[in-house]
Amino acid sequence: MSVYKFGTAYRPLMAGTRHVVSAGHYLAAQAGFMILEAGGNAIDAGVAAGLTLNVVEPQMCCFTGVAPIMIHLGEERRLLTIDGLGTWPRRATCELLASIGGDCVPEGILQTVVPGAPDAWLTALELYGTMSFADVVHTAIHYAGDGFVTDPMMSLTIKRKPADFPPGTAAAAIFHPNGRPPEPGEIFVQTDLARTLQHLADEESAARHKGREAGIAAVRHAVYRGDLAKTFADFQRSNGGLLDEEDLASYRVTIESPVSINFRGTEVYACGPWCQGPMLLQILRICDALDLGRHAHNSSAHLHGLVEAIKLVAADREVYYGDPKFVDVPIEALLSMDYARSRAAVIGADRAYPEMPPAGVIDGAGRRAGATKPRAVASAPLDTSYVSVVDRHGNAFSATPSDSVMRKSPVVPGTGLPLSPRGIQSRVDPKHPSAAAPGKRPRLTPNPAIAIRPGEFVMAFGTPGGDLQVQAMTQVFLNMMAFDMDAQRAVEAPRVYSYSFPDSFAPHAYYPGMLRVEDGVAGEIVAELDGLGHKTTAWPDDEWPRTGVCVSIDDIARGVKFGAADSRRTGYALGS
């Protein structure tokens, strides 16, 4: 991997000697950077940036949504994940959801799960940070109360979904100020959200005399057991929802070790099969088995092998991935090199599989639902954001916050917050590994990652983009490891995305053979892909939103930190 190589890019490769932060919005990167400059560590900065993303990208993520986190503790040389993913309420069943939504989880209040993000941010800060909640939420409160400048992507995203903001609702009051969506350049204010976040900071302040941890615990209590929890539960009760006080009070995030593979000397870590994170590892395994690096970058042979690997792994996801607390996921077998070789062997070099291929066979495993049929329906919006940080202590932070009001999740009046609508990623077929069940986690698309080559570098990376996330992350990783690109050129290189499997979000759009190709892939390459049987569709540079990969690297060998942020969105990296 070439850590620092000058080349044509729209944004600079940031470099520093102490710390770097890269986030999905430039104001969030700035918030994290200020915490680092004030003496905070990567976890303090990552939480500050994440909370700020909840404010400055409200069309992409929210405080009461999801926030899966991966942390590398430099001094301990230890990695851990915090799921940041809520569970289905106790009263949620496939039968109930199907009786209302048919073959999908119904949109609206019934897709609500326990908000996992607040406990994720607080747990990371409490156990691995050094600062108070008030310290890290300060910038988020400022931008919520005093406002920030609306960027073009935010304005366009809100304009595209007018039905999500019915007149007279709390959502309309926030996102249609003055009766219309905000225009680029206008100041966007979220008064209720500022009041909510300030209330939580005040709760911490009242308990700080008992110590930093007690103050953070007071914030958690307010969200999950106190007055805010009561407000959430009352709203659910009054509007036909399933979430209640007991669901909120009993929730805590799950902390565990990540899953990993070794890719040609680099250890790549992902969150467990409660999300799609292991897909990244499976795809890389198959790419390694195919030795895709022997082909020219973005050649038809390279892209064909990559896309077919993605389709094979997506098929495995449909059969095997789910909450391991409820589903026996054969993760060791799925991530083994022997299994990758067996899957690579079914890829035809001269013909694309016309749809999603069959899943691989693992003896004694798999919960197989009915046959998957094409479904030409509206695809899910590409919300979600991302933040990565590396610091002077060798720590790395990688988080992918998500959930907004853009999926008709009603805003709780007076709070400025919707409740996590992540249940929309579950299925109502009890045979499906991601079927809804009381206390179960939906299978999540957000999936932060970290890659480590011992003695050389630690790299935190991730992206928004629903089912496109692992596809973008794989391509950026291969750009760096197999094609010797620096991080900024790697994230800006043109990408392709397969839609040849069911979308994770209801109503589970599925377009057999579809391959979207970004501008920059040569026309003759696109023609060759068509000749192989891929159904290519152009993805122009000016079509928003797309994936937006961010990368933070601790180059241990050089003693330098590097940061890259994708020009496809509003992200930016800062370093010192």
TILUMPA-506868 format. One record per residue (C-alpha): y, z, x; residue number from 1. Coordinates in Angstrom, 2 decimals. Last residue first. Layout:
BEGIN
{{Y,Z,X},NUM}
...
END
This chain:
BEGIN
{{18.08,12.87,-2.44},576}
{{16.51,10.78,-5.16},575}
{{17.22,9.23,-8.53},574}
{{15.09,6.87,-10.63},573}
{{16.11,5.03,-13.78},572}
{{14.70,4.20,-17.17},571}
{{16.48,2.20,-19.88},570}
{{13.66,-0.27,-20.56},569}
{{12.21,-3.45,-19.02},568}
{{14.00,-2.63,-15.74},567}
{{11.13,-0.31,-14.83},566}
{{11.89,2.69,-12.68},565}
{{10.95,3.34,-9.06},564}
{{11.17,6.46,-6.90},563}
{{10.41,7.16,-3.25},562}
{{10.18,10.41,-1.29},561}
{{10.15,10.44,2.52},560}
{{8.31,12.54,5.12},559}
{{6.78,9.36,6.58},558}
{{3.11,10.35,6.33},557}
{{3.66,12.47,3.23},556}
{{5.15,9.66,1.19},555}
{{5.79,11.67,-1.97},554}
{{6.00,9.00,-4.62},553}
{{7.63,8.93,-8.07},552}
{{6.84,6.03,-10.42},551}
{{8.16,4.91,-13.81},550}
{{6.57,2.15,-15.91},549}
{{8.46,0.79,-18.90},548}
{{6.27,-0.93,-21.47},547}
{{8.06,-3.24,-23.86},546}
{{10.73,-2.63,-26.44},545}
{{12.30,-5.06,-26.78},544}
{{12.11,-8.87,-26.55},543}
{{14.71,-10.18,-24.09},542}
{{12.25,-10.96,-21.30},541}
{{10.15,-13.15,-23.57},540}
{{6.54,-12.23,-24.45},539}
{{4.72,-15.53,-24.81},538}
{{1.44,-15.74,-26.71},537}
{{-1.87,-16.57,-25.06},536}
{{-5.11,-16.96,-26.99},535}
{{-7.55,-16.58,-24.10},534}
{{-10.37,-19.13,-24.13},533}
{{-10.63,-20.05,-20.46},532}
{{-8.46,-23.11,-21.06},531}
{{-5.77,-20.86,-22.48},530}
{{-5.87,-18.86,-19.26},529}
{{-5.52,-22.11,-17.29},528}
{{-2.49,-23.08,-19.38},527}
{{-0.91,-19.67,-18.73},526}
{{-1.48,-20.15,-15.01},525}
{{0.17,-23.58,-15.15},524}
{{3.18,-22.02,-16.85},523}
{{3.64,-19.43,-14.12},522}
{{3.74,-15.78,-15.17},521}
{{7.42,-14.89,-14.97},520}
{{8.04,-14.39,-18.66},519}
{{5.48,-11.95,-20.01},518}
{{2.10,-12.97,-21.39},517}
{{0.64,-11.61,-24.61},516}
{{-3.12,-12.12,-24.86},515}
{{-4.76,-12.43,-28.27},514}
{{-8.55,-12.95,-28.12},513}
{{-9.32,-11.12,-31.34},512}
{{-6.16,-9.74,-33.00},511}
{{-6.74,-6.19,-34.25},510}
{{-4.16,-4.01,-36.01},509}
{{-5.35,-0.45,-36.58},508}
{{-3.60,0.48,-39.87},507}
{{-3.24,3.06,-38.38},506}
{{-2.47,3.57,-34.70},505}
{{-5.03,3.13,-31.92},504}
{{-4.85,-0.66,-32.21},503}
{{-8.24,-2.27,-32.68},502}
{{-9.34,-4.59,-29.85},501}
{{-8.29,-8.01,-28.52},500}
{{-4.62,-7.15,-28.21},499}
{{-4.55,-7.78,-24.45},498}
{{-1.37,-7.39,-22.42},497}
{{-0.07,-9.44,-19.47},496}
{{2.43,-8.40,-16.79},495}
{{5.33,-9.80,-14.80},494}
{{6.28,-7.93,-11.58},493}
{{8.98,-5.31,-12.17},492}
{{6.80,-2.24,-11.74},491}
{{5.28,-3.50,-8.49},490}
{{8.63,-4.67,-7.11},489}
{{9.95,-1.13,-7.52},488}
{{6.82,0.55,-6.13},487}
{{6.53,-1.50,-2.94},486}
{{4.06,-4.36,-3.14},485}
{{0.96,-4.62,-0.92},484}
{{-1.16,-6.74,-3.27},483}
{{-4.25,-4.57,-3.70},482}
{{-2.80,-1.05,-3.72},481}
{{0.73,-1.64,-4.96},480}
{{0.21,-4.49,-7.42},479}
{{-3.10,-2.87,-8.38},478}
{{-1.30,0.31,-9.48},477}
{{1.33,-1.68,-11.38},476}
{{-1.35,-3.71,-13.17},475}
{{-3.42,-0.66,-14.07},474}
{{-0.36,1.23,-15.37},473}
{{0.62,-1.71,-17.58},472}
{{-2.83,-1.98,-19.15},471}
{{-3.14,1.80,-19.44},470}
{{0.09,1.91,-21.43},469}
{{-0.43,-1.15,-23.64},468}
{{-2.34,0.85,-26.26},467}
{{0.86,2.75,-27.06},466}
{{3.75,1.58,-24.85},465}
{{5.40,4.32,-22.80},464}
{{4.70,4.51,-19.08},463}
{{3.03,6.44,-16.28},462}
{{3.14,7.36,-12.60},461}
{{2.96,10.29,-10.19},460}
{{2.13,9.34,-6.59},459}
{{1.00,11.65,-3.78},458}
{{0.89,10.04,-0.34},457}
{{-0.66,9.83,3.12},456}
{{-2.56,12.96,4.17},455}
{{-4.96,12.63,1.29},454}
{{-4.44,9.45,-0.75},453}
{{-3.40,10.79,-4.13},452}
{{-2.83,9.15,-7.50},451}
{{-1.33,10.94,-10.53},450}
{{-1.48,9.90,-14.17},449}
{{0.23,10.52,-17.51},448}
{{-1.64,9.43,-20.66},447}
{{0.07,8.82,-24.01},446}
{{-2.44,7.10,-26.38},445}
{{-3.97,10.22,-27.94},444}
{{-7.31,10.60,-29.68},443}
{{-6.44,13.00,-32.49},442}
{{-7.13,16.65,-31.66},441}
{{-9.52,18.57,-33.88},440}
{{-8.74,21.88,-35.60},439}
{{-9.89,20.62,-39.02},438}
{{-11.38,17.12,-38.69},437}
{{-10.04,13.57,-38.33},436}
{{-12.41,10.96,-36.91},435}
{{-11.85,9.97,-33.27},434}
{{-15.55,9.65,-32.43},433}
{{-15.99,7.48,-35.58},432}
{{-18.90,8.47,-37.81},431}
{{-16.64,10.56,-40.10},430}
{{-14.65,7.40,-40.95},429}
{{-11.11,8.63,-41.67},428}
{{-9.81,7.69,-38.24},427}
{{-7.23,9.48,-36.07},426}
{{-4.19,7.90,-34.46},425}
{{-1.93,8.53,-37.48},424}
{{-2.61,12.22,-36.90},423}
{{0.10,12.00,-34.24},422}
{{2.84,12.53,-36.82},421}
{{4.21,15.53,-34.88},420}
{{6.76,17.37,-36.98},419}
{{10.22,15.86,-37.42},418}
{{13.18,17.69,-35.91},417}
{{16.93,17.91,-36.51},416}
{{16.37,21.48,-37.70},415}
{{18.48,21.73,-40.87},414}
{{16.19,19.57,-42.97},413}
{{12.69,19.04,-41.51},412}
{{12.68,15.36,-40.54},411}
{{10.02,13.34,-42.34},410}
{{7.46,11.43,-40.28},409}
{{8.04,7.86,-41.39},408}
{{6.75,6.42,-38.11},407}
{{10.11,6.05,-36.39},406}
{{10.90,9.74,-36.73},405}
{{9.69,10.26,-33.20},404}
{{6.50,11.11,-31.39},403}
{{6.12,10.99,-27.58},402}
{{6.34,12.77,-24.26},401}
{{4.42,11.26,-21.30},400}
{{4.44,13.67,-18.37},399}
{{3.82,13.53,-14.60},398}
{{4.89,16.28,-12.21},397}
{{4.23,16.39,-8.47},396}
{{4.49,19.35,-6.12},395}
{{4.62,18.89,-2.33},394}
{{7.18,21.64,-1.85},393}
{{10.08,19.24,-1.28},392}
{{9.69,17.77,-4.77},391}
{{8.02,14.94,-6.68},390}
{{8.97,14.09,-10.27},389}
{{7.72,11.82,-13.05},388}
{{9.02,11.28,-16.59},387}
{{7.85,9.14,-19.53},386}
{{8.82,7.88,-22.98},385}
{{7.03,7.17,-26.26},384}
{{7.62,4.47,-28.90},383}
{{5.97,1.06,-28.86},382}
{{5.91,0.56,-32.64},381}
{{2.43,0.07,-34.10},380}
{{1.24,-3.45,-34.88},379}
{{1.83,-4.98,-38.29},378}
{{-1.37,-6.30,-39.81},377}
{{-3.81,-9.04,-38.88},376}
{{-7.03,-7.04,-38.90},375}
{{-10.09,-8.56,-37.26},374}
{{-13.28,-6.66,-38.12},373}
{{-14.94,-3.82,-36.22},372}
{{-18.53,-3.15,-37.21},371}
{{-19.16,0.28,-38.72},370}
{{-18.96,3.49,-36.71},369}
{{-21.04,4.32,-33.66},368}
{{-21.01,7.82,-32.29},367}
{{-22.04,7.41,-28.69},366}
{{-24.54,9.02,-26.35},365}
{{-28.30,9.40,-25.95},364}
{{-28.67,6.63,-23.41},363}
{{-25.39,4.99,-22.46},362}
{{-25.06,1.44,-23.75},361}
{{-21.83,-0.38,-23.05},360}
{{-19.59,-1.24,-25.96},359}
{{-19.87,-4.66,-27.51},358}
{{-17.11,-7.17,-26.71},357}
{{-13.73,-7.16,-28.47},356}
{{-13.07,-10.77,-29.42},355}
{{-13.57,-14.27,-27.96},354}
{{-15.02,-13.11,-24.62},353}
{{-13.15,-15.22,-22.12},352}
{{-15.00,-18.06,-20.40},351}
{{-15.45,-19.38,-16.86},350}
{{-15.86,-16.21,-14.80},349}
{{-18.04,-14.63,-17.48},348}
{{-17.86,-10.85,-17.52},347}
{{-21.25,-9.26,-18.25},346}
{{-21.78,-8.19,-14.62},345}
{{-18.54,-6.19,-14.61},344}
{{-20.08,-3.81,-17.17},343}
{{-23.17,-3.16,-15.06},342}
{{-21.00,-2.73,-11.96},341}
{{-18.79,-0.23,-13.78},340}
{{-21.86,1.74,-14.89},339}
{{-23.07,1.98,-11.31},338}
{{-19.58,2.98,-10.18},337}
{{-19.60,5.99,-12.50},336}
{{-16.67,6.66,-14.80},335}
{{-18.51,6.11,-18.10},334}
{{-21.52,8.08,-16.86},333}
{{-19.41,11.07,-15.90},332}
{{-17.48,10.88,-19.19},331}
{{-20.47,10.94,-21.50},330}
{{-18.27,12.25,-24.39},329}
{{-20.06,14.74,-26.66},328}
{{-17.54,14.97,-29.49},327}
{{-15.94,18.06,-31.08},326}
{{-14.39,19.99,-28.18},325}
{{-14.53,16.74,-26.22},324}
{{-11.84,15.31,-28.55},323}
{{-12.68,11.61,-28.76},322}
{{-13.69,8.62,-26.68},321}
{{-17.22,7.15,-26.92},320}
{{-17.52,4.22,-29.33},319}
{{-13.99,2.88,-29.68},318}
{{-13.14,3.76,-26.08},317}
{{-16.16,1.82,-24.85},316}
{{-14.88,-1.30,-26.59},315}
{{-11.47,-0.74,-25.01},314}
{{-13.24,-0.60,-21.64},313}
{{-14.81,-4.01,-22.14},312}
{{-11.53,-5.50,-23.35},311}
{{-9.60,-4.17,-20.35},310}
{{-12.22,-5.55,-17.96},309}
{{-11.91,-8.98,-19.63},308}
{{-8.16,-8.82,-19.16},307}
{{-8.42,-7.94,-15.47},306}
{{-10.98,-10.64,-14.73},305}
{{-8.85,-13.28,-16.47},304}
{{-5.68,-12.08,-14.77},303}
{{-7.14,-12.37,-11.25},302}
{{-8.84,-15.71,-11.86},301}
{{-5.72,-17.12,-13.57},300}
{{-3.57,-16.10,-10.62},299}
{{-1.30,-13.12,-11.18},298}
{{-1.63,-12.08,-7.52},297}
{{-3.96,-14.38,-5.61},296}
{{-7.66,-13.57,-5.83},295}
{{-9.48,-11.35,-3.32},294}
{{-7.85,-8.30,-4.93},293}
{{-10.04,-8.79,-7.97},292}
{{-13.03,-7.34,-6.13},291}
{{-15.08,-7.55,-9.36},290}
{{-16.54,-4.07,-8.76},289}
{{-13.05,-2.81,-7.91},288}
{{-11.64,-4.33,-11.09},287}
{{-14.49,-2.66,-12.99},286}
{{-13.66,0.73,-11.47},285}
{{-9.94,0.21,-12.08},284}
{{-10.63,-0.47,-15.76},283}
{{-12.75,2.67,-16.04},282}
{{-10.08,4.81,-14.39},281}
{{-7.27,3.56,-16.59},280}
{{-9.50,3.91,-19.66},279}
{{-10.02,7.56,-18.71},278}
{{-6.43,8.21,-19.88},277}
{{-7.03,7.09,-23.49},276}
{{-6.57,10.64,-24.78},275}
{{-8.98,13.40,-25.78},274}
{{-11.07,11.57,-23.18},273}
{{-9.59,13.65,-20.32},272}
{{-6.28,13.22,-18.51},271}
{{-6.20,10.91,-15.51},270}
{{-6.49,11.23,-11.73},269}
{{-6.79,8.44,-9.14},268}
{{-8.12,9.42,-5.72},267}
{{-7.20,6.71,-3.23},266}
{{-9.65,5.63,-0.54},265}
{{-10.78,2.38,-2.12},264}
{{-10.40,3.61,-5.69},263}
{{-11.92,7.09,-5.92},262}
{{-12.31,8.25,-9.48},261}
{{-10.86,11.12,-11.49},260}
{{-10.96,13.38,-14.53},259}
{{-8.21,15.99,-14.83},258}
{{-8.80,19.74,-14.63},257}
{{-8.01,21.81,-17.71},256}
{{-5.24,23.54,-19.63},255}
{{-5.47,23.37,-23.44},254}
{{-2.32,24.07,-25.44},253}
{{-2.17,26.98,-27.85},252}
{{-2.25,26.95,-31.65},251}
{{-3.24,29.91,-33.82},250}
{{0.26,30.65,-35.10},249}
{{0.96,27.07,-36.15},248}
{{-2.22,26.54,-38.14},247}
{{-1.83,30.00,-39.70},246}
{{1.73,29.30,-40.78},245}
{{0.82,26.12,-42.64},244}
{{0.29,22.40,-42.08},243}
{{-1.21,20.48,-45.01},242}
{{1.79,18.65,-46.41},241}
{{2.64,18.15,-50.08},240}
{{6.42,18.34,-49.77},239}
{{7.17,21.98,-50.61},238}
{{4.27,23.28,-48.55},237}
{{5.20,21.23,-45.50},236}
{{8.83,22.34,-45.71},235}
{{7.80,25.98,-46.04},234}
{{5.51,25.65,-43.02},233}
{{8.23,24.16,-40.81},232}
{{10.83,26.75,-41.86},231}
{{8.33,29.56,-41.29},230}
{{7.57,28.23,-37.81},229}
{{11.30,28.15,-37.04},228}
{{11.68,31.75,-38.17},227}
{{8.91,33.12,-36.01},226}
{{5.25,32.36,-35.36},225}
{{4.94,28.96,-33.63},224}
{{8.48,27.98,-32.67},223}
{{10.11,31.41,-32.50},222}
{{7.09,32.88,-30.72},221}
{{7.19,30.14,-28.06},220}
{{10.85,30.89,-27.38},219}
{{10.08,34.61,-27.13},218}
{{7.26,33.84,-24.67},217}
{{9.82,32.07,-22.45},216}
{{11.92,35.23,-22.37},215}
{{8.89,37.41,-21.69},214}
{{7.95,35.18,-18.75},213}
{{11.41,35.52,-17.21},212}
{{11.46,39.33,-17.46},211}
{{11.78,42.11,-20.06},210}
{{15.59,41.91,-19.99},209}
{{15.12,38.24,-20.86},208}
{{14.16,39.01,-24.47},207}
{{17.50,38.42,-26.19},206}
{{18.23,35.51,-23.85},205}
{{15.00,33.79,-24.85},204}
{{15.89,33.94,-28.52},203}
{{19.34,32.60,-27.63},202}
{{17.76,29.60,-25.88},201}
{{15.67,28.96,-28.98},200}
{{18.78,29.10,-31.18},199}
{{20.53,26.70,-28.81},198}
{{17.67,24.23,-29.25},197}
{{17.91,24.46,-33.04},196}
{{21.72,24.18,-33.11},195}
{{21.66,21.14,-30.84},194}
{{19.01,19.56,-33.10},193}
{{21.16,20.19,-36.17},192}
{{24.22,18.61,-34.52},191}
{{22.55,15.43,-33.31},190}
{{25.41,13.23,-32.03},189}
{{25.38,9.56,-31.00},188}
{{28.59,8.21,-29.45},187}
{{28.96,4.44,-29.91},186}
{{28.44,2.01,-27.03},185}
{{25.60,0.11,-28.68},184}
{{25.91,0.37,-32.47},183}
{{24.57,3.31,-34.44},182}
{{22.57,2.56,-37.59},181}
{{24.48,2.61,-40.88},180}
{{25.70,4.99,-43.60},179}
{{28.39,6.69,-41.51},178}
{{25.61,8.16,-39.40},177}
{{22.36,6.30,-40.01},176}
{{20.00,7.95,-37.52},175}
{{20.83,11.61,-38.11},174}
{{21.80,11.69,-41.79},173}
{{19.11,9.11,-42.52},172}
{{16.45,11.37,-41.02},171}
{{17.61,14.33,-43.11},170}
{{17.07,12.22,-46.22},169}
{{19.72,11.04,-48.69},168}
{{19.23,7.34,-48.03},167}
{{15.74,6.49,-46.78},166}
{{15.47,6.35,-42.98},165}
{{12.09,4.88,-42.00},164}
{{12.70,1.88,-44.27},163}
{{15.51,0.74,-41.96},162}
{{13.07,0.16,-39.06},161}
{{14.44,-2.71,-36.95},160}
{{17.94,-1.24,-36.82},159}
{{16.64,1.94,-35.18},158}
{{14.93,-0.02,-32.41},157}
{{18.00,-2.22,-31.86},156}
{{20.34,0.74,-31.44},155}
{{18.00,2.53,-29.05},154}
{{17.51,-0.63,-27.00},153}
{{21.26,-1.30,-26.79},152}
{{22.19,2.18,-25.49},151}
{{23.97,4.76,-27.63},150}
{{26.41,6.81,-25.55},149}
{{25.81,10.54,-25.61},148}
{{26.68,13.34,-28.00},147}
{{28.47,16.67,-27.76},146}
{{25.80,18.66,-29.57},145}
{{22.60,16.80,-28.68},144}
{{23.80,15.77,-25.22},143}
{{24.86,19.32,-24.32},142}
{{21.74,20.91,-25.78},141}
{{19.55,18.60,-23.69},140}
{{21.59,19.44,-20.58},139}
{{21.07,23.18,-21.04},138}
{{17.36,22.99,-21.83},137}
{{16.20,23.60,-18.23},136}
{{18.33,26.65,-17.47},135}
{{17.99,28.13,-20.96},134}
{{14.20,27.91,-20.68},133}
{{14.39,29.96,-17.49},132}
{{13.63,28.77,-13.98},131}
{{10.77,29.01,-11.49},130}
{{8.13,26.64,-12.85},129}
{{4.33,26.75,-12.66},128}
{{3.11,29.22,-15.26},127}
{{6.12,29.69,-17.53},126}
{{7.63,26.21,-17.17},125}
{{4.35,24.38,-17.68},124}
{{3.49,26.64,-20.62},123}
{{6.91,26.18,-22.21},122}
{{6.85,22.37,-21.95},121}
{{3.30,22.23,-23.31},120}
{{3.93,24.82,-26.03},119}
{{6.85,22.78,-27.34},118}
{{4.92,19.49,-27.10},117}
{{1.90,20.38,-29.22},116}
{{3.39,20.15,-32.71},115}
{{0.52,20.97,-35.11},114}
{{-0.61,17.77,-36.83},113}
{{1.25,15.75,-39.47},112}
{{-0.34,12.56,-40.83},111}
{{-0.14,13.97,-44.36},110}
{{3.67,13.96,-44.25},109}
{{4.03,10.23,-44.14},108}
{{1.59,7.40,-43.51},107}
{{-1.93,7.75,-44.86},106}
{{-4.83,8.05,-42.37},105}
{{-6.72,4.80,-42.80},104}
{{-9.59,3.35,-44.86},103}
{{-8.05,4.36,-48.19},102}
{{-4.90,6.40,-47.56},101}
{{-5.09,8.91,-50.43},100}
{{-8.80,9.55,-50.96},99}
{{-9.33,8.68,-47.30},98}
{{-7.18,11.63,-46.17},97}
{{-9.06,14.10,-48.37},96}
{{-12.50,12.83,-47.39},95}
{{-11.66,12.69,-43.70},94}
{{-10.65,16.33,-43.82},93}
{{-7.44,18.29,-43.19},92}
{{-7.29,21.83,-44.60},91}
{{-7.36,23.61,-41.24},90}
{{-4.47,21.52,-39.92},89}
{{-5.29,18.81,-37.37},88}
{{-4.61,19.77,-33.77},87}
{{-1.60,19.34,-31.52},86}
{{-1.43,17.57,-28.18},85}
{{0.45,18.97,-25.20},84}
{{-2.79,18.46,-23.21},83}
{{-1.78,20.42,-20.13},82}
{{-3.51,18.88,-17.12},81}
{{-4.32,20.35,-13.75},80}
{{-4.35,19.34,-10.10},79}
{{-4.73,21.63,-7.10},78}
{{-3.66,21.30,-3.49},77}
{{-2.64,24.97,-3.68},76}
{{0.65,24.47,-1.82},75}
{{1.27,21.12,-3.47},74}
{{0.53,21.97,-7.09},73}
{{-0.13,18.60,-8.73},72}
{{0.76,18.65,-12.42},71}
{{-0.31,16.46,-15.34},70}
{{1.43,16.74,-18.71},69}
{{0.66,15.54,-22.23},68}
{{3.77,15.91,-24.39},67}
{{3.31,15.51,-28.14},66}
{{5.90,15.88,-30.92},65}
{{8.08,18.85,-31.82},64}
{{10.66,18.24,-29.09},63}
{{10.91,14.54,-29.96},62}
{{10.01,11.12,-28.59},61}
{{10.90,7.42,-28.77},60}
{{13.64,6.96,-31.39},59}
{{15.03,10.31,-30.26},58}
{{15.55,8.85,-26.76},57}
{{18.59,10.85,-25.61},56}
{{17.45,14.11,-27.21},55}
{{13.71,14.33,-26.60},54}
{{14.34,12.64,-23.24},53}
{{16.51,15.65,-22.37},52}
{{13.60,18.00,-23.03},51}
{{11.43,15.85,-20.75},50}
{{14.05,15.77,-17.98},49}
{{14.38,19.55,-18.05},48}
{{10.59,19.96,-18.14},47}
{{10.17,17.61,-15.19},46}
{{12.92,19.34,-13.23},45}
{{11.43,22.82,-13.66},44}
{{7.99,21.42,-12.81},43}
{{9.25,19.55,-9.75},42}
{{10.90,22.68,-8.34},41}
{{14.33,24.10,-9.04},40}
{{16.89,24.64,-6.32},39}
{{20.08,23.49,-8.05},38}
{{19.64,19.98,-6.61},37}
{{16.23,19.80,-8.29},36}
{{17.73,20.89,-11.61},35}
{{20.48,18.28,-11.26},34}
{{17.86,15.60,-10.59},33}
{{15.95,16.45,-13.75},32}
{{19.07,16.08,-15.88},31}
{{20.02,12.84,-14.08},30}
{{16.59,11.36,-14.75},29}
{{17.04,12.34,-18.40},28}
{{20.42,10.60,-18.49},27}
{{18.88,7.47,-16.95},26}
{{16.25,7.19,-19.66},25}
{{12.49,6.68,-19.20},24}
{{12.42,8.94,-16.15},23}
{{12.09,8.84,-12.37},22}
{{12.74,11.94,-10.26},21}
{{12.81,12.17,-6.48},20}
{{12.98,15.08,-4.02},19}
{{13.80,16.18,-0.49},18}
{{13.90,13.22,1.93},17}
{{15.20,10.56,-0.41},16}
{{14.54,7.00,-1.52},15}
{{15.20,4.93,-4.63},14}
{{13.75,1.43,-4.81},13}
{{16.70,-0.44,-6.19},12}
{{16.75,-2.14,-9.58},11}
{{16.48,-5.80,-10.52},10}
{{14.06,-6.57,-7.70},9}
{{13.75,-9.18,-4.95},8}
{{12.16,-7.74,-1.84},7}
{{12.45,-5.00,0.75},6}
{{9.21,-3.24,1.59},5}
{{8.84,0.51,1.45},4}
{{5.57,2.08,0.42},3}
{{3.42,-0.90,1.31},2}
{{0.00,0.00,0.00},1}
END
